[in-house]
Protein backbone atom coordinates (compact mmCIF):
# COMPACT_ATOMS: atom_id res chain seq x y z
CA UNK A 1 0.00 0.00 0.00
CA UNK A 2 1.32 3.40 -0.93
CA UNK A 3 0.09 6.78 0.20
CA UNK A 4 0.76 10.30 -0.97
CA UNK A 5 -0.64 13.60 0.25
CA UNK A 6 -1.44 16.69 -1.76
CA UNK A 7 -2.70 20.03 -0.45
CA UNK A 8 -5.40 21.09 -2.92
CA UNK A 9 -6.14 24.39 -1.20
CA UNK A 10 -5.79 25.98 2.21
CA UNK A 11 -8.84 24.00 3.25
CA UNK A 12 -8.77 20.65 1.40
CA UNK A 13 -6.17 17.88 1.58
CA UNK A 14 -6.12 14.95 -0.84
CA UNK A 15 -4.80 11.57 0.28
CA UNK A 16 -4.05 9.17 -2.55
CA UNK A 17 -4.00 5.49 -1.67
CA UNK A 18 -2.90 2.71 -4.01
CA UNK A 19 -2.68 -1.03 -3.52
CA UNK A 20 -4.54 -3.40 -1.24
CA UNK A 21 -6.04 -2.02 1.94
CA UNK A 22 -5.70 -5.35 3.71
CA UNK A 23 -3.98 -6.12 7.02
CA UNK A 24 -0.51 -5.45 5.57
CA UNK A 25 -1.55 -2.35 3.62
CA UNK A 26 -3.49 -0.85 6.51
CA UNK A 27 -0.50 -1.36 8.81
CA UNK A 28 1.79 0.38 6.31
CA UNK A 29 -0.33 3.54 6.07
CA UNK A 30 -2.04 3.65 9.48
CA UNK A 31 0.32 6.12 11.16
CA UNK A 32 0.78 8.58 8.28
CA UNK A 33 -2.92 8.38 7.35
CA UNK A 34 -4.02 8.99 10.94
CA UNK A 35 -1.59 11.90 11.20
CA UNK A 36 -3.00 13.57 8.08
CA UNK A 37 -6.60 13.13 9.19
CA UNK A 38 -5.81 14.38 12.69
CA UNK A 39 -4.38 17.62 11.30
CA UNK A 40 -6.89 18.40 8.53
CA UNK A 41 -10.61 19.13 8.60
CA UNK A 42 -11.38 18.68 4.89
CA UNK A 43 -9.99 15.44 3.48
CA UNK A 44 -10.57 13.75 0.13
CA UNK A 45 -9.30 10.17 0.00
CA UNK A 46 -8.67 9.15 -3.61
CA UNK A 47 -9.10 5.38 -3.81
CA UNK A 48 -8.95 5.00 -7.61
CA UNK A 49 -5.96 2.69 -7.30
CA UNK A 50 -7.17 0.68 -4.31
CA UNK A 51 -8.01 -2.74 -5.66
CA UNK A 52 -9.05 -4.45 -2.43
CA UNK A 53 -10.44 -3.38 0.94
CA UNK A 54 -10.56 -5.75 3.91
CA UNK A 55 -12.39 -5.11 7.16
CA UNK A 56 -9.21 -3.70 8.73
CA UNK A 57 -9.03 -1.20 5.87
CA UNK A 58 -12.63 -0.20 6.48
CA UNK A 59 -11.79 0.27 10.16
CA UNK A 60 -8.95 2.63 9.22
CA UNK A 61 -11.23 4.71 6.95
CA UNK A 62 -14.10 4.79 9.47
CA UNK A 63 -11.78 5.83 12.31
CA UNK A 64 -10.38 8.65 10.20
CA UNK A 65 -13.85 9.81 9.15
CA UNK A 66 -15.00 9.90 12.77
CA UNK A 67 -11.88 11.82 13.83
CA UNK A 68 -12.43 14.44 11.14
CA UNK A 69 -16.19 14.67 11.77
CA UNK A 70 -15.74 15.16 15.52
CA UNK A 71 -13.81 18.33 14.74
CA UNK A 72 -16.55 19.60 12.43
CA UNK A 73 -14.80 18.53 9.23
CA UNK A 74 -15.60 16.13 6.41
CA UNK A 75 -13.83 13.14 4.95
CA UNK A 76 -15.03 11.83 1.60
CA UNK A 77 -13.80 9.27 -0.89
CA UNK A 78 -13.46 9.64 -4.63
CA UNK A 79 -12.98 7.45 -7.66
CA UNK A 80 -13.74 4.14 -5.94
CA UNK A 81 -13.55 1.09 -8.18
CA UNK A 82 -16.65 -1.09 -8.51
CA UNK A 83 -15.12 -3.59 -6.05
CA UNK A 84 -14.47 -0.93 -3.41
CA UNK A 85 -17.91 0.61 -3.97
CA UNK A 86 -19.51 -2.82 -3.48
CA UNK A 87 -17.63 -3.30 -0.18
CA UNK A 88 -18.75 0.13 1.07
CA UNK A 89 -22.38 -0.53 0.14
CA UNK A 90 -22.44 -4.10 1.46
CA UNK A 91 -20.94 -3.02 4.78
CA UNK A 92 -23.46 -0.17 5.14
CA UNK A 93 -20.70 2.44 5.32
CA UNK A 94 -21.49 4.45 2.20
CA UNK A 95 -23.23 7.08 4.35
CA UNK A 96 -20.24 7.58 6.65
CA UNK A 97 -17.76 7.24 3.78
CA UNK A 98 -19.47 8.88 0.80
CA UNK A 99 -17.82 8.22 -2.56
CA UNK A 100 -17.86 10.69 -5.44
CA UNK A 101 -17.10 9.79 -9.05
CA UNK A 102 -14.64 12.65 -9.57
CA UNK A 103 -12.10 14.65 -7.63
CA UNK A 104 -13.97 17.88 -8.37
CA UNK A 105 -17.22 16.57 -6.86
CA UNK A 106 -15.38 15.18 -3.84
CA UNK A 107 -13.61 18.50 -3.20
CA UNK A 108 -16.94 20.34 -3.42
CA UNK A 109 -18.51 17.89 -0.95
CA UNK A 110 -15.57 18.04 1.46
CA UNK A 111 -15.75 21.83 1.39
CA UNK A 112 -19.38 21.87 2.55
CA UNK A 113 -20.20 22.33 6.23
CA UNK A 114 -20.33 19.07 8.14
CA UNK A 115 -23.74 17.53 8.63
CA UNK A 116 -24.86 16.15 11.94
C-alpha positions in Angstrom: 0.0 0.0 0.0 1.3 3.4 -0.9 0.1 6.8 0.2 0.8 10.3 -1.0 -0.6 13.6 0.3 -1.4 16.7 -1.8 -2.7 20.0 -0.4 -5.4 21.1 -2.9 -6.1 24.4 -1.2 -5.8 26.0 2.2 -8.8 24.0 3.3 -8.8 20.6 1.4 -6.2 17.9 1.6 -6.1 15.0 -0.8 -4.8 11.6 0.3 -4.1 9.2 -2.6 -4.0 5.5 -1.7 -2.9 2.7 -4.0 -2.7 -1.0 -3.5 -4.5 -3.4 -1.2 -6.0 -2.0 1.9 -5.7 -5.4 3.7 -4.0 -6.1 7.0 -0.5 -5.5 5.6 -1.5 -2.4 3.6 -3.5 -0.9 6.5 -0.5 -1.4 8.8 1.8 0.4 6.3 -0.3 3.5 6.1 -2.0 3.6 9.5 0.3 6.1 11.2 0.8 8.6 8.3 -2.9 8.4 7.3 -4.0 9.0 10.9 -1.6 11.9 11.2 -3.0 13.6 8.1 -6.6 13.1 9.2 -5.8 14.4 12.7 -4.4 17.6 11.3 -6.9 18.4 8.5 -10.6 19.1 8.6 -11.4 18.7 4.9 -10.0 15.4 3.5 -10.6 13.7 0.1 -9.3 10.2 0.0 -8.7 9.2 -3.6 -9.1 5.4 -3.8 -9.0 5.0 -7.6 -6.0 2.7 -7.3 -7.2 0.7 -4.3 -8.0 -2.7 -5.7 -9.1 -4.5 -2.4 -10.4 -3.4 0.9 -10.6 -5.8 3.9 -12.4 -5.1 7.2 -9.2 -3.7 8.7 -9.0 -1.2 5.9 -12.6 -0.2 6.5 -11.8 0.3 10.2 -9.0 2.6 9.2 -11.2 4.7 7.0 -14.1 4.8 9.5 -11.8 5.8 12.3 -10.4 8.6 10.2 -13.8 9.8 9.1 -15.0 9.9 12.8 -11.9 11.8 13.8 -12.4 14.4 11.1 -16.2 14.7 11.8 -15.7 15.2 15.5 -13.8 18.3 14.7 -16.5 19.6 12.4 -14.8 18.5 9.2 -15.6 16.1 6.4 -13.8 13.1 5.0 -15.0 11.8 1.6 -13.8 9.3 -0.9 -13.5 9.6 -4.6 -13.0 7.4 -7.7 -13.7 4.1 -5.9 -13.5 1.1 -8.2 -16.7 -1.1 -8.5 -15.1 -3.6 -6.0 -14.5 -0.9 -3.4 -17.9 0.6 -4.0 -19.5 -2.8 -3.5 -17.6 -3.3 -0.2 -18.8 0.1 1.1 -22.4 -0.5 0.1 -22.4 -4.1 1.5 -20.9 -3.0 4.8 -23.5 -0.2 5.1 -20.7 2.4 5.3 -21.5 4.5 2.2 -23.2 7.1 4.4 -20.2 7.6 6.6 -17.8 7.2 3.8 -19.5 8.9 0.8 -17.8 8.2 -2.6 -17.9 10.7 -5.4 -17.1 9.8 -9.1 -14.6 12.6 -9.6 -12.1 14.6 -7.6 -14.0 17.9 -8.4 -17.2 16.6 -6.9 -15.4 15.2 -3.8 -13.6 18.5 -3.2 -16.9 20.3 -3.4 -18.5 17.9 -0.9 -15.6 18.0 1.5 -15.8 21.8 1.4 -19.4 21.9 2.5 -20.2 22.3 6.2 -20.3 19.1 8.1 -23.7 17.5 8.6 -24.9 16.2 11.9 
